[in-house]
Amino acid sequence: MMLGGSTVVKSQTSLPTQSHLKENVVYGMYSGLALLMDIHYPDKPNGYGIIFIAGSGWRAPMGYDAAPLKNSPQVDLYCKPLLAAGFTVFAINHRASPRFHYPGAVEDVQRSVRYIRHFAKRFGINSEKIGAVGGSSGGHLVSLLGVLDGKGNPNDPDPINHESAKVQCVVARAAPTDLINGKPNGKDSTWYMAVSGFMGMRLNDSSAPIVHKAYREASPVSYVSADDPPFLLIHGDADKVVNFRNSEIMEQALKQARVNVKLLRINGGDHGADFPGAKNPPDYLGEMVLWLNQYLRNK
C-alpha cells in the first residue's frame, strides 16, 4: 500500500535547536489544510525522537474552536515520563472523521515521520531511530507506522517524501490491530461507530468483498513481517471498547514473525489512557520508557 502526498513544504528555518515547546509546526499540507505538530523538547535531550498520537476514535469535532488532538490530556500523561527520560516528543494532529476517512489519517502520520526524519538534525535527534507511542486509535496508527513498509518516493518533487516513514520502536496502548476479528464481544456501539467512521463504510455479514478488503488493509496485523520493529503492547483485559483480543492477535503474529514483542496486561483495566478500574496496575509508563530505552537508544 503506497501512502504519501506530493505537496511541497518549504524548510522552516525558525525551528529552535532547543527550547521547552514549539507549537503549531506545519509538517504538511492537505488541500490547503495545515497539518500541525507540537514539539516538546526535554531539558536534557538524549538525541532520540518519539512521535506521539493521542487516541480519538479517529474523530475530531467540526467546530472552529475545537481542541486539537495534539493538545489532548493524553499528551501530558504520557509525555512527562518521556521528556524526563530525555526523549524529544512530537505530538501530532491528523485528518479525522467525520470529514475525512481512511487512508487519510495513515497518510498524515506517515508524512509526520518523513518530516521529522528529514529535519532530524535540526531537532537534535537520530534520524535512523525514531519511536512511536499512541493509544487506542493512536495505537492503531503507530502500529501501522511499525509494520507498513513506508518507503519514500525518490521521484516526488518534495524531498520530504523521499524519506522512509517506518519507525524503529513502537509502544501501542489498547490498539485496534484487527478491524475484522477484533470487534468487541458485546454490542457496544463505540467500536462500530468509530471504526465505520474511520473507514467511511460499515462492515457486516452482507458487506461486499471490497469492504472486507479495505478493512484488512487498514488492520496492522495484516502487515506483520520479520523486519518489523520491537512492539510493546499495553492493554486492559476489561476493555469494553477495544477488545483485549486485539493485542493477543498482534502479539501472536509478531511472535510468529520472530519480532521482539511484549504484551503488558492490565488486570481489570477498561478503555482509557489510565486504564480505569485497573486492579493494582503495573507501572505502564515506566515500562514504556524502559522499552524505548532498550530497543531505541541501545544497539
Summary of the structure (lengths in Angstrom):
residues: 299
radius of gyration: 17.9
end to end distance: 29.7
largest distance: 55.3
contacts: 1034
relative contact order: 0.14
helix: 33%
strand: 18%
